[in-house]
Amino acid sequence: MSLKSGLCISLDPDIRRIPAHLMRGEQPIISFLTQVIHSTRRFASAYKINTAFFEQYGRSGIEAMYRIREELGESYCIVDAKRGDIGNSSDAYARAIFDDLKADAATVSPYMGRDSAEAFLKYENKLVYVLALTSNPGASDFQFLNVNGQPLYSVVIERAMNWDRSADLGFVFGANRLEQIADFRIAHPNVPLLLPGIGAQGATLESAKTANANGPAFFSVGREILYSSDGEDFAEQAARAASRFLL
């Protein structure tokens, strides 16, 4: 799949940071994210729904997630749930994300091996992002372990690239992993990447530009856009913040 490189806005609701005037309404999460989507659509190449940020609010949060998916319409939608299970459980997760939420892409954890991802990989015209090398400090606990002379994350990529699939395959790299991304691009110049970690997690826009060079990639930004203002001008300020993240 050929993807335009650029900004992916992470839609991560936090009611503690939603402007106070919206909290007086009946559906503050829906109202907040809907206005952010409408104000930023001209800047965003994609939007990412992290299911955990909605699930934490129970039924109302899940209902908000579906409403927000409807608001996205034809905008490219990535569901970030990092699913990783086997058998009927994996089938159910895949149906929930691709058939029900109608996502264009999903994130998958490969820890349990090929059969934890194959339910997702059977979908045509979808993109499956496999976790490879993440931006968090705990990544070193496992992802850099030496496996026959290679770091574990590199073995994961090598194995995943050989899985049977109908879907397109991509990988998640923390945007701060510039050296490893550069090595990946030499071997796989056309494989899509999802690059979280810009802003609050420490990676800079310059690192995103470097990571995006010579290959299809989305870099995701959330808090720096969503919560750039806590006043009634929040949507306008979100658009201004999004414009600053254009490559």
PyMOL commands that set and color helices and strands:
alter all, ss='L'
color gray80, all
select helices_A, chain A and resi 20-23+28-40+51-55+58-72+87-100+114-116+118-121+137-141+152-161+178-187+205-212+223-226+234-243
alter helices_A, ss='H'
color red, helices_A
select strands_A, chain A and resi 6-11+46-50+77-83+105-108+127-133+146-147+150-151+168-173+193-195+217-221
alter strands_A, ss='S'
color yellow, strands_A
deselect
rebuild
show_as cartoon
